[in-house]
Amino acid sequence: MTQLHLNLFLHDTGHHEASWRLPESDPHAHLGIEYHERLARIAEAAKFDSVFLADSPVLWGQVGRRPSGKLEPTLLLAALARATSRIGLIATASTTYNDPFNLSRRFSSLDHISGGRAGWNVVTTAGDDAARNFGLDGQPAHFDRYERADEFLHVAKKLWDSWDDDAIVADKERGVHAEADRVHTVDHEGRYFRVRGPLNVPRSPQGHPVLVQAGSSEDGKGFAARHAEAVFTAQQTLAEAKAFYADIKDRARTAGRDPDHVKVLPGLVPVIGATEAEALAADAELDRLIVAEYARGQLAKLLRVDPESLELDRPLPADLPSEDEIEGAKSRYTLVVELARREELTVRELIGRLGGGRGHKTFAGTPEQVADTIEHWFREGAADGFNIMPAVLPSGLELFATEVVPILRQRGLFRTEYTGTTLRDHYGLPRPANPFSRSLAVV
């Protein structure tokens, strides 16, 4: 039987923006390695496929609203590689504000350090604030960011393949460490990049780190079909999730890829209680702790409107921009607007709905109800698994690992042990062939 995949999305004290205000929360813990080691070990003991760290080259949001500082994710995951042995390690990095050589080297290094457990969540980074950290007046256009990302990935793959798997022979008798004809320049010249190569890191255990993508716009879905091996997505309803799932699989097939090699993993923010009433009360308490003025400012930024136009106890204004006018996070903009319109939410109610997961599906219930939701979406063809986003950390992860995961195992939906050692093994993905390899070059 096909089993689902579970990824843990780590986010300071939890994904709910008010989680840091709970008495149990340590609002400074996310800047320490011990906290992340504890969370990664809990997830590994539960046999999660991977842990994931989001990132952006900008101070995101408002510092008054929630813990805002973030450790650089590839450095943090290199440390977690030594604290764990099997769980995958996925970091976010931008193609807009990096260059292919340095970033390819960083992820290849992480794959070596972890023994083949690295993944790269490829993002193009929306927002003018990030652009201003790199000498630009504003963000590049949405289409241009994805054009650059596409070329970036082509260069990265060439660099990862620039060493044959058998290039290092370590022949002490001959005094030859690596065969020079098995290490290749890439000589890339394109619109955005000129890169000679080769990479100064040998080919890594997985060949390529697992490539993850998180954009759901038309450009994002096209990019995912060409490159992604896992897709993190935000979907509010089963119908929307099924349509997105089918679209991604069809696009991958059209691109000449095996759709089973593109895993679709929607975000899920579970709030778990021994009873449904207990879970709903915990969810309500978190929402009560949201500072509405901070949240309104962030919502206004997403919608590209003046905060004063968002009256807390009224619906969203009727005259919002269209998605075509948005150069930032197009798919998240559309999701939020459609959620508000569909459920006739006031701005205050919408802020409450977004406070738990910024547009990802939130669900409060018993362990059985959470497991039922996961199973239903999985069996209905809406997901290959889920990006689990605990509202509160570490308690939300501990409850999910000890209460929900055993139910999924009883139903035959989730592994009891790891059967492989790499992230590709966990996701059931092939190791990429090397086009530079002598065996492939011979006609």
C-alpha positions as CSV (number, residue, x, y, z in Angstrom):
1,M,0.0,0.0,0.0
2,T,1.2,3.5,-0.8
3,Q,2.0,5.4,2.3
4,L,1.9,9.1,3.0
5,H,4.9,11.5,3.6
6,L,5.2,13.7,6.7
7,N,7.5,16.7,6.8
8,L,8.0,18.9,9.9
9,F,8.0,22.6,9.2
10,L,9.9,24.3,12.1
11,H,9.0,27.9,12.9
12,D,10.3,29.5,16.2
13,T,7.8,28.9,19.0
14,G,5.2,27.5,16.6
15,H,3.2,28.6,13.5
16,H,0.5,30.5,15.3
17,E,1.7,34.0,15.5
18,A,0.7,34.3,19.2
19,S,2.3,31.0,20.3
20,W,5.2,32.9,21.9
21,R,2.8,34.6,24.3
22,L,1.8,31.3,26.0
23,P,3.2,30.6,29.5
24,E,4.9,27.4,28.2
25,S,6.8,29.2,25.4
26,D,10.4,30.3,25.5
27,P,10.5,33.2,23.0
28,H,14.3,33.0,22.8
29,A,14.7,29.2,22.3
30,H,14.6,29.4,18.5
31,L,18.0,31.1,18.5
32,G,19.7,28.2,20.2
33,I,20.8,24.9,18.7
34,E,19.6,22.7,21.6
35,Y,15.9,23.7,20.9
36,H,16.2,22.7,17.2
37,E,18.1,19.5,18.1
38,R,15.2,18.5,20.5
39,L,12.6,19.1,17.8
40,A,14.5,17.3,15.1
41,R,15.1,14.2,17.3
42,I,11.4,14.1,18.2
43,A,10.5,14.1,14.5
44,E,13.2,11.5,13.7
45,A,11.9,9.2,16.4
46,A,8.5,9.5,14.8
47,K,10.0,8.6,11.4
48,F,9.1,11.9,9.7
49,D,10.6,12.2,6.2
50,S,12.2,15.5,6.8
51,V,12.5,18.7,8.8
52,F,12.1,22.0,6.9
53,L,13.3,25.6,7.6
54,A,11.8,28.5,5.8
55,D,13.9,31.6,5.2
56,S,14.0,35.0,3.6
57,P,16.9,37.5,3.0
58,V,14.9,40.2,4.9
59,L,13.6,40.8,8.4
60,W,10.1,39.5,7.8
61,G,7.0,41.1,9.3
62,Q,7.0,43.4,12.3
63,V,9.4,42.8,15.1
64,G,6.7,43.7,17.6
65,R,4.4,40.9,16.4
66,R,6.4,37.7,17.1
67,P,10.0,36.4,17.2
68,S,11.5,37.7,14.0
69,G,15.2,36.8,14.0
70,K,16.2,33.6,12.2
71,L,19.4,31.6,12.1
72,E,20.8,30.9,8.6
73,P,19.1,27.5,7.7
74,T,21.9,25.6,6.0
75,L,24.3,26.3,8.9
76,L,21.6,25.2,11.3
77,L,20.9,22.1,9.3
78,A,24.6,21.2,9.2
79,A,24.5,21.2,13.0
80,L,21.3,19.1,13.0
81,A,23.0,16.6,10.7
82,R,25.3,15.7,13.6
83,A,22.4,15.5,16.0
84,T,20.3,13.1,13.8
85,S,21.1,10.2,11.5
86,R,18.2,9.5,9.2
87,I,15.7,12.4,8.9
88,G,15.9,14.6,5.8
89,L,17.1,18.3,6.2
90,I,15.5,20.9,3.9
91,A,16.5,24.6,3.8
92,T,15.0,27.5,1.9
93,A,17.3,29.6,-0.3
94,S,16.6,32.3,-2.9
95,T,17.5,32.2,-6.5
96,T,17.0,35.9,-6.8
97,Y,19.5,36.9,-4.2
98,N,22.2,34.3,-4.6
99,D,24.5,33.0,-7.3
100,P,24.5,29.4,-8.6
101,F,28.1,28.5,-7.7
102,N,28.1,29.4,-4.1
103,L,24.6,28.0,-3.4
104,S,25.2,24.8,-5.3
105,R,28.4,24.3,-3.2
106,R,26.5,25.0,0.0
107,F,23.8,22.4,-0.6
108,S,26.3,19.9,-2.0
109,S,28.3,20.3,1.2
110,L,25.2,19.8,3.3
111,D,24.4,16.6,1.4
112,H,27.9,15.3,2.1
113,I,27.8,16.4,5.8
114,S,24.4,14.7,6.3
115,G,25.2,11.5,4.4
116,G,22.6,12.3,1.7
117,R,19.8,14.0,3.5
118,A,19.8,17.5,2.1
119,G,17.0,19.2,0.3
120,W,16.7,22.7,-1.1
121,N,13.4,24.6,-1.1
122,V,13.8,26.8,-4.1
123,V,12.2,30.3,-3.8
124,T,12.3,33.4,-5.9
125,T,11.6,35.8,-3.0
126,A,8.8,38.3,-3.2
127,G,8.9,41.8,-1.8
128,D,10.6,45.2,-2.2
129,D,12.2,45.0,1.3
130,A,14.3,42.1,0.3
131,A,15.3,43.8,-2.9
132,R,16.6,46.8,-1.0
133,N,19.0,44.6,0.9
134,F,20.7,43.9,-2.4
135,G,21.1,47.3,-3.9
136,L,17.8,47.3,-5.8
137,D,15.0,49.8,-5.6
138,G,12.3,47.2,-5.9
139,Q,11.7,43.5,-6.5
140,P,12.2,42.2,-10.1
141,A,9.0,41.3,-11.9
142,H,7.4,38.0,-11.1
143,F,8.0,36.5,-14.5
144,D,11.7,37.6,-14.5
145,R,12.3,36.0,-11.1
146,Y,11.1,32.7,-12.4
147,E,13.1,33.0,-15.6
148,R,16.2,33.6,-13.5
149,A,15.3,30.7,-11.2
150,D,14.9,28.4,-14.2
151,E,18.4,29.2,-15.5
152,F,19.7,29.0,-11.9
153,L,18.5,25.4,-11.6
154,H,20.0,24.4,-14.9
155,V,23.4,25.8,-13.8
156,A,23.1,24.2,-10.4
157,K,22.4,20.7,-11.9
158,K,25.4,21.1,-14.2
159,L,27.6,22.0,-11.3
160,W,26.4,19.1,-9.2
161,D,27.1,16.8,-12.1
162,S,30.6,18.2,-12.9
163,W,32.2,15.4,-11.0
164,D,31.6,11.8,-12.2
165,D,30.6,9.6,-9.3
166,D,33.8,7.6,-9.8
167,A,36.1,10.6,-10.3
168,I,37.9,10.0,-7.0
169,V,40.1,6.9,-7.2
170,A,42.5,7.7,-4.4
171,D,45.2,5.5,-6.0
172,K,48.1,5.7,-3.7
173,E,50.3,3.5,-5.8
174,R,49.9,5.8,-8.9
175,G,49.8,9.0,-6.8
176,V,46.4,9.9,-8.4
177,H,43.6,11.1,-6.1
178,A,41.1,11.9,-8.8
179,E,41.0,11.3,-12.6
180,A,41.2,14.7,-14.3
181,D,39.1,13.5,-17.2
182,R,36.2,12.7,-14.9
183,V,35.9,16.3,-13.6
184,H,34.3,18.7,-16.1
185,T,33.9,22.4,-16.7
186,V,30.3,23.3,-17.4
187,D,31.0,26.4,-19.5
188,H,27.5,27.9,-19.0
189,E,26.6,31.2,-20.7
190,G,23.0,32.4,-20.4
191,R,20.9,35.5,-19.9
192,Y,21.6,35.7,-16.2
193,F,24.7,33.7,-15.5
194,R,28.2,32.9,-16.9
195,V,29.7,30.0,-14.9
196,R,32.8,28.0,-16.0
197,G,32.9,25.3,-13.3
198,P,33.6,22.6,-12.2
199,L,32.2,22.8,-8.7
200,N,34.8,22.5,-6.0
201,V,32.9,19.8,-4.2
202,P,32.7,16.2,-5.5
203,R,29.3,14.8,-6.5
204,S,27.3,14.3,-3.3
205,P,25.6,11.1,-2.0
206,Q,22.2,11.9,-3.5
207,G,23.7,13.2,-6.8
208,H,21.5,16.3,-6.4
209,P,19.9,17.5,-3.2
210,V,16.2,16.9,-3.3
211,L,14.6,20.0,-5.0
212,V,11.5,21.4,-3.3
213,Q,9.3,24.3,-4.5
214,A,6.6,26.3,-2.8
215,G,5.0,28.7,-5.3
216,S,1.5,28.0,-6.6
217,S,1.1,30.8,-9.2
218,E,1.1,29.8,-12.8
219,D,4.8,30.6,-13.1
220,G,5.4,28.6,-9.9
221,K,3.5,25.6,-11.1
222,G,5.3,25.6,-14.4
223,F,8.6,25.8,-12.6
224,A,7.6,22.9,-10.3
225,A,6.7,20.7,-13.2
226,R,10.2,21.2,-14.7
227,H,12.3,20.9,-11.5
228,A,10.5,20.1,-8.2
229,E,10.6,16.7,-6.5
230,A,8.4,17.9,-3.7
231,V,5.9,20.8,-3.7
232,F,4.9,22.6,-0.5
233,T,1.6,24.3,-1.0
234,A,-1.2,26.1,0.9
235,Q,-4.7,24.8,0.2
236,Q,-7.8,25.7,2.2
237,T,-10.4,23.2,0.8
238,L,-10.4,19.6,-0.4
239,A,-11.7,20.6,-3.8
240,E,-8.9,23.2,-4.3
241,A,-6.3,20.8,-3.1
242,K,-7.5,18.0,-5.5
243,A,-7.5,20.5,-8.4
244,F,-3.9,21.7,-7.5
245,Y,-2.7,18.1,-7.1
246,A,-4.1,17.0,-10.4
247,D,-2.7,20.1,-12.2
248,I,0.8,19.6,-10.8
249,K,0.8,15.9,-11.8
250,D,-0.5,16.7,-15.3
251,R,2.2,19.4,-15.8
252,A,4.9,17.0,-14.6
253,R,3.7,14.4,-17.1
254,T,3.6,16.9,-19.9
255,A,7.2,17.9,-19.0
256,G,8.2,14.3,-19.6
257,R,8.6,13.4,-15.9
258,D,7.1,10.7,-13.8
259,P,4.3,12.3,-11.7
260,D,5.0,10.0,-8.8
261,H,8.4,11.7,-8.6
262,V,6.7,15.1,-7.7
263,K,5.3,14.8,-4.1
264,V,2.6,17.3,-3.3
265,L,2.6,18.2,0.4
266,P,0.0,20.8,1.6
267,G,0.6,22.6,4.9
268,L,-1.5,21.5,7.9
269,V,-1.6,23.4,11.2
270,P,-3.1,21.0,13.8
271,V,-4.3,22.1,17.2
272,I,-4.8,18.9,19.1
273,G,-6.8,18.2,22.3
274,A,-8.0,15.2,24.2
275,T,-11.5,16.3,23.2
276,E,-12.8,18.4,20.4
277,A,-13.9,21.1,22.9
278,E,-10.4,21.1,24.4
279,A,-8.8,21.6,21.0
280,L,-11.2,24.4,20.1
281,A,-10.6,26.1,23.4
282,A,-6.8,26.0,22.8
283,D,-7.3,27.4,19.3
284,A,-9.5,30.2,20.6
285,E,-7.0,31.1,23.3
286,L,-4.3,31.5,20.7
287,D,-6.5,33.7,18.5
288,R,-7.4,35.8,21.5
289,L,-3.7,36.6,22.0
290,I,-3.2,38.0,18.4
291,V,-2.4,41.7,18.4
292,A,-4.9,42.9,15.8
293,E,-3.1,46.0,14.8
294,Y,0.1,44.2,14.0
295,A,-1.8,41.5,12.0
296,R,-3.8,44.2,10.1
297,G,-0.5,45.8,9.0
298,Q,0.8,42.5,7.7
299,L,-2.4,41.7,5.9
300,A,-2.4,45.2,4.3
301,K,1.1,44.6,3.0
302,L,0.1,41.3,1.4
303,L,-3.0,42.9,-0.2
304,R,-1.1,46.0,-1.3
305,V,-3.5,48.4,0.4
306,D,-3.4,51.1,3.1
307,P,-3.9,49.5,6.5
308,E,-6.5,52.2,7.3
309,S,-8.7,50.8,4.5
310,L,-9.0,47.5,6.4
311,E,-11.7,48.0,9.1
312,L,-11.5,45.2,11.6
313,D,-15.2,44.5,11.8
314,R,-16.0,44.9,8.1
315,P,-15.3,42.7,5.1
316,L,-12.3,43.3,2.9
317,P,-12.8,46.3,0.6
318,A,-14.4,45.5,-2.8
319,D,-11.8,47.3,-4.9
320,L,-8.7,45.2,-4.2
321,P,-6.0,44.7,-6.9
322,S,-6.3,41.8,-9.2
323,E,-3.8,39.0,-9.1
324,D,-2.3,40.3,-12.4
325,E,-1.4,43.5,-10.6
326,I,0.5,41.7,-7.8
327,E,4.3,41.2,-8.4
328,G,4.9,39.5,-5.0
329,A,3.3,36.3,-3.6
330,K,0.6,35.9,-6.2
331,S,-0.8,32.6,-5.2
332,R,-1.0,33.5,-1.5
333,Y,-2.7,36.8,-2.3
334,T,-5.4,34.9,-4.2
335,L,-5.8,32.3,-1.5
336,V,-6.4,34.9,1.2
337,V,-8.8,37.0,-0.9
338,E,-10.8,34.0,-2.0
339,L,-10.9,32.7,1.6
340,A,-12.3,36.0,2.9
341,R,-14.9,36.3,0.1
342,R,-16.0,32.6,0.2
343,E,-16.6,32.6,3.9
344,E,-17.8,36.2,4.2
345,L,-15.2,37.0,6.8
346,T,-14.6,40.3,8.5
347,V,-11.0,41.6,8.6
348,R,-10.8,40.5,12.3
349,E,-12.1,37.1,11.5
350,L,-9.7,36.7,8.5
351,I,-6.8,37.7,10.8
352,G,-7.8,35.0,13.1
353,R,-7.9,32.4,10.3
354,L,-4.5,33.5,9.1
355,G,-2.9,33.7,12.5
356,G,-2.4,30.0,12.8
357,G,-0.7,29.3,9.4
358,R,-0.6,32.4,7.2
359,G,-3.1,30.8,4.7
360,H,-2.3,27.1,5.3
361,K,-5.2,24.9,6.5
362,T,-5.7,24.9,10.2
363,F,-7.6,22.2,12.0
364,A,-8.5,21.9,15.7
365,G,-9.6,18.5,17.0
366,T,-8.8,15.2,18.6
367,P,-5.9,13.0,17.4
368,E,-8.5,10.8,15.7
369,Q,-10.0,13.8,13.9
370,V,-6.6,15.1,12.8
371,A,-5.8,11.6,11.5
372,D,-9.2,11.4,9.7
373,T,-8.5,14.7,7.9
374,I,-5.1,13.5,6.8
375,E,-6.4,10.2,5.6
376,H,-9.3,11.7,3.8
377,W,-7.2,14.2,1.8
378,F,-4.6,11.5,1.1
379,R,-7.1,8.9,-0.2
380,E,-9.1,11.6,-2.2
381,G,-6.0,12.5,-4.3
382,A,-5.4,15.8,-2.7
383,A,-2.0,15.2,-1.2
384,D,0.9,12.7,-1.2
385,G,1.5,13.7,2.4
386,F,1.6,16.9,4.6
387,N,3.9,19.6,5.7
388,I,3.0,19.5,9.4
389,M,3.1,23.0,11.0
390,P,2.4,22.7,14.7
391,A,0.7,25.8,16.1
392,V,2.8,25.6,19.2
393,L,6.3,24.1,19.6
394,P,7.4,21.9,21.1
395,S,4.1,20.7,22.6
396,G,2.2,20.5,19.3
397,L,4.9,18.3,17.7
398,E,5.0,16.1,20.8
399,L,1.2,15.6,20.7
400,F,1.3,14.9,16.9
401,A,4.2,12.4,17.2
402,T,2.7,10.5,20.2
403,E,-1.0,10.7,19.5
404,V,-1.6,11.1,15.7
405,V,1.3,9.2,14.2
406,P,0.4,5.9,15.9
407,I,-3.2,6.2,14.5
408,L,-1.8,6.7,11.0
409,R,0.4,3.6,11.5
410,Q,-2.5,1.5,12.7
411,R,-4.3,2.4,9.5
412,G,-1.2,1.4,7.4
413,L,-0.7,4.9,6.2
414,F,2.7,5.7,7.6
415,R,6.1,3.9,8.1
416,T,7.1,2.3,11.3
417,E,10.8,2.4,10.4
418,Y,13.0,4.1,7.9
419,T,13.8,1.7,5.0
420,G,16.6,3.9,3.5
421,T,19.2,6.4,4.6
422,T,18.7,9.3,2.2
423,L,16.0,11.9,1.7
424,R,15.5,10.4,-1.8
425,D,15.0,7.0,-0.2
426,H,12.3,8.4,2.1
427,Y,10.4,10.1,-0.7
428,G,10.9,7.2,-3.1
429,L,12.9,9.3,-5.6
430,P,15.6,8.1,-8.0
431,R,19.2,9.3,-7.8
432,P,19.7,11.5,-10.8
433,A,21.9,10.1,-13.6
434,N,25.0,12.1,-14.5
435,P,25.0,13.2,-18.1
436,F,28.8,13.8,-17.9
437,S,29.3,10.1,-17.0
438,R,31.4,8.1,-19.4
439,S,28.9,5.3,-19.4
440,L,26.2,7.7,-20.5
441,A,28.4,9.5,-23.0
442,V,29.2,6.4,-25.0
443,V,26.9,6.0,-28.0
